[in-house]
Amino acid sequence: MSASILSEIRKRMRHGDSIDEVDFEVIERSGLSSNEKAALWLYAWSFVPRRAQRASAELHLRLVAPHR
């Protein structure tokens, strides 16, 4: 995995790009393996503020949890 991809992710996340933009425009287009892309996504996710991480996780859990 190249340092330039990490640098691009770091620059864009610090600039305020959304994780969805970085995922689509940088990570998915990288041509790397699924495992490498997953690691890059986690790296990008680490720049998302903690509160936003929790809110996003809880929203996704509600969307996939079976309705009771």
MOQUINOR-V5409 format. One line per field, one symbol per residue. phi: phi as a letter, one per 30 degrees, with the letter a starting at -180 (. if undefined). A space follows every 10 residues. Layout:
phi: ???
//
This chain:
phi: .dddddddde dddddjdddd dddddcdddd iddedddddd ddddedddee dddddddddd dddcdddc
//
